Amino acid sequence: MTSPFFQPSLNIIKPYALMDLDDTLFQTQRKIDAWELPTTEPENLICATVNKQGEPLSFMSQRQAVFFNWLLASTELIAVTARDRQEIKRVKLPFNSWQVLTHGAIILTSDGELLSTWQQHMYNALAPLQDKLNQLSEVFANHSKGANSQLVFTPHSDTFDSGKISYNASNKHKLTIYLAIKHAQKDHQALKELAAQLPILVPDFDTHFYVHVNANNLAILPHAVHKRHAVQFLLEQHLDHQRPSFGFGDSLADLPFLQLLDWYGMPNHGQIHEQFQA
């Protein structure tokens, strides 16, 4: 038996495109200038996100806008991002498929609803860690209030469904997911040094948590919270195994989920690119 030769077909099956957002499809003006991105003249910039006051914050270059438009028309585009459910609302781009949010702790369906099976899985993983996360939160919150502190501390939380309803009690529980720290003066080296000290300062830190540092963002995350875990769940439980998948991401934290796909790549800037250049 011989295999047939390829024949073009008019039956186009859209691949899945699983895409990181910040610094992959858009970025701030500061990073545009630092990376010297092409087609970013003021008349070519397209607003992609706004800040809490509704003011333009991140922008797409003309090339990025063309790329994103092609993705919308030619693929089933799935956002995979560290942004939480409030932060994703400030992204002014149309998404109509699955969304993996909050470093993978949250999965939204195409209708914008929480995926209940993933919610219950994450509840079971996060509930036992709440005391440790709250203790860490208290330490960093107190430190960030100090007169000389340059750290800006933000805990990220969401509501999770335990799947169990007891008498006079809801099955909805607000849980801390991860802790984020920025440096007021954007001292990236200071954040790297803090990340290196955490396993020494916090007992059993490595047993429960890992640290991701990218530019002016330091995240302390439970091992259960990872884009890779959520993407693997989607690929195995909800996506069509016959359809191809590809994706892009700029961060070292994106690499594990990208490696689950049939093809993956990175923009010619950002953390992964810099790592390979080095």
C-alpha positions in Angstrom: 0.0 0.0 0.0 1.3 3.4 -0.9 0.4 6.7 0.7 -1.5 9.2 -1.5 0.2 12.4 -2.6 -1.1 15.6 -1.1 -4.1 17.2 -2.9 -5.2 20.7 -2.2 -8.7 20.9 -0.6 -11.2 23.7 -0.5 -12.3 22.4 2.9 -10.3 24.7 5.2 -10.1 23.5 8.8 -9.0 26.4 11.1 -6.1 25.6 13.4 -6.0 26.7 17.0 -3.8 29.6 17.7 -2.9 29.9 21.4 -1.5 33.3 22.0 0.2 35.2 24.8 -0.9 38.8 24.7 1.3 41.4 26.5 4.6 41.9 24.7 3.6 39.3 22.0 0.7 41.0 20.3 1.0 44.4 21.8 3.2 46.4 24.2 3.6 49.8 26.0 5.2 52.8 24.3 8.2 52.4 26.6 8.9 48.9 25.2 8.2 50.0 21.6 11.0 52.5 22.0 13.3 50.1 23.8 12.9 47.4 21.2 12.8 49.9 18.2 9.9 48.0 16.7 9.1 48.7 13.0 5.8 50.3 11.8 5.3 52.0 15.1 5.1 55.6 13.8 2.3 57.5 15.7 0.0 57.3 12.7 0.4 53.5 12.6 -0.1 52.7 16.3 -3.4 51.0 17.3 -4.6 51.1 20.9 -4.8 47.5 22.3 -5.3 48.1 26.0 -6.3 50.9 28.4 -5.3 51.6 32.0 -7.7 51.7 35.0 -8.7 55.2 34.0 -9.6 54.2 30.5 -6.5 55.9 28.9 -4.5 54.2 26.1 -1.7 52.0 27.6 -0.5 49.4 25.1 -0.3 49.5 21.4 0.0 47.3 18.3 2.3 48.2 15.5 0.9 48.1 12.0 2.6 44.7 11.5 1.1 43.3 14.7 -2.3 44.6 13.7 -2.1 42.8 10.4 -0.9 39.7 12.1 -3.8 39.8 14.7 -6.3 40.4 11.9 -5.0 37.4 10.0 -5.3 35.3 13.2 -8.9 36.3 13.7 -9.8 35.4 10.2 -7.8 32.2 9.8 -7.7 30.5 13.2 -9.6 29.8 16.3 -7.7 32.3 18.5 -7.3 31.4 22.2 -5.9 33.9 24.6 -3.4 32.6 27.1 -2.4 35.3 29.5 -1.3 36.2 33.0 -4.1 38.8 33.0 -6.9 38.2 35.4 -10.7 38.6 34.8 -10.6 42.3 35.5 -7.4 43.0 33.6 -8.5 41.2 30.5 -11.5 43.6 30.2 -9.0 46.4 29.6 -7.7 44.6 26.5 -9.7 46.2 23.6 -9.4 43.3 21.2 -12.1 40.8 20.1 -11.9 37.3 21.5 -14.6 34.8 20.8 -13.1 31.4 21.9 -11.6 30.0 25.0 -9.5 32.3 27.3 -6.8 31.0 29.7 -6.4 33.7 32.3 -4.5 34.5 35.6 -1.4 32.4 34.6 -3.7 29.4 33.9 -5.8 29.5 37.1 -8.9 30.5 35.2 -10.4 29.2 32.0 -13.3 31.0 30.3 -15.5 29.4 27.7 -16.4 31.0 24.4 -19.5 32.5 26.1 -17.3 34.1 28.8 -18.4 31.6 31.5 -16.1 30.0 34.0 -15.2 26.4 33.1 -16.7 24.6 36.1 -14.6 21.5 36.0 -11.4 23.5 36.0 -12.8 25.8 38.7 -13.2 22.8 41.0 -9.8 21.4 40.2 -8.2 24.7 41.0 -10.2 25.1 44.2 -8.9 21.7 45.4 -5.3 22.9 44.6 -5.5 26.4 46.0 -7.6 26.0 49.2 -4.9 24.2 51.2 -2.4 27.0 50.4 -4.5 29.9 51.5 -2.9 30.2 54.9 0.6 30.3 53.4 -0.4 32.8 50.7 -2.1 35.0 53.3 1.0 35.0 55.4 3.2 35.9 52.5 0.7 38.6 51.5 0.9 40.1 55.0 4.7 40.2 54.9 4.8 41.9 51.5 1.9 44.3 52.2 3.6 45.5 55.4 7.0 45.8 53.6 5.5 47.8 50.7 4.0 50.3 53.2 7.5 51.2 54.5 8.8 54.7 53.8 11.8 53.4 51.9 10.1 50.5 50.1 10.1 50.6 46.3 8.0 47.5 46.0 4.4 47.6 44.8 2.6 44.6 46.0 -0.7 43.2 44.5 -2.4 39.9 45.5 -4.6 38.4 42.8 -7.7 36.5 43.8 -10.9 35.1 42.2 -14.0 33.2 43.2 -13.9 29.4 42.8 -16.5 26.7 42.9 -15.8 23.9 45.3 -18.5 21.8 43.8 -19.9 21.1 47.3 -22.8 22.9 48.9 -23.2 22.5 52.7 -26.2 23.6 54.8 -26.6 27.4 54.7 -23.2 27.7 52.9 -22.3 28.6 49.4 -20.0 26.6 47.2 -18.4 29.9 46.0 -15.1 30.7 47.7 -12.8 33.7 47.1 -9.2 32.4 47.1 -5.9 34.1 46.6 -4.2 32.7 43.5 -0.8 34.4 43.3 1.1 37.4 44.5 2.6 40.0 42.2 5.3 42.5 42.9 6.6 45.4 40.9 9.4 47.9 41.5 8.3 51.6 41.7 11.5 52.7 39.8 11.4 49.7 37.5 14.6 48.3 39.0 14.5 44.8 37.3 17.7 43.7 39.0 16.2 44.4 42.4 13.3 42.1 41.6 15.7 39.3 40.4 17.6 39.6 43.7 14.4 39.4 45.6 13.3 36.3 43.6 16.6 34.6 44.5 16.2 35.3 48.2 12.6 34.0 48.6 13.5 30.3 48.9 16.0 31.2 51.6 13.7 33.6 53.5 10.5 31.6 53.4 10.5 28.0 54.9 9.4 25.3 52.4 9.0 27.9 49.7 10.1 25.6 46.9 7.7 22.9 48.0 4.7 25.0 47.4 5.7 27.9 45.1 7.7 29.0 42.2 8.8 32.5 41.1 8.5 34.0 37.6 10.3 37.2 36.9 9.9 39.1 33.6 11.0 42.7 33.3 9.2 44.7 36.1 7.0 41.8 37.1 7.7 39.3 39.8 5.0 36.6 40.4 4.9 34.2 43.3 2.8 31.3 42.1 1.7 27.9 43.5 3.0 25.0 41.5 -0.6 24.2 40.5 -1.0 27.5 38.7 0.6 27.4 35.3 -0.4 28.2 31.8 0.9 24.8 30.7 -1.5 22.9 33.1 -4.6 24.8 31.8 -3.6 24.5 28.1 -2.9 20.8 28.6 -6.4 20.4 30.1 -8.0 22.2 27.2 -6.1 20.2 24.6 -7.0 16.9 26.2 -10.6 17.6 27.3 -12.1 20.2 25.0 -10.2 20.8 21.8 -10.5 18.8 18.6 -7.5 16.4 18.4 -7.7 16.4 14.6 -7.1 20.2 14.4 -3.5 21.5 14.4 -2.4 24.0 17.0 0.3 26.6 17.1 1.1 29.6 19.3 3.4 32.4 20.2 4.7 33.8 23.5 7.5 36.2 24.6 8.2 34.9 28.1 10.1 32.0 29.6 6.8 31.2 31.4 5.1 30.7 28.0 7.6 28.1 26.8 6.1 25.1 28.7 2.6 25.7 27.3 4.0 26.4 23.8 5.8 23.1 23.8 2.5 21.3 24.0 1.5 22.6 20.6 2.3 21.3 17.1 4.3 24.5 16.2 5.3 27.4 18.3 7.4 30.6 18.0 8.3 33.9 19.6 8.4 37.6 18.6 11.9 39.0 17.8 12.0 40.7 21.2 11.2 39.8 24.8 12.5 37.3 27.3 12.7 34.1 25.2 14.3 36.0 22.3 16.9 37.5 24.6 17.6 34.2 26.2 18.4 32.6 22.8 20.4 35.6 21.7 22.6 35.2 24.8 
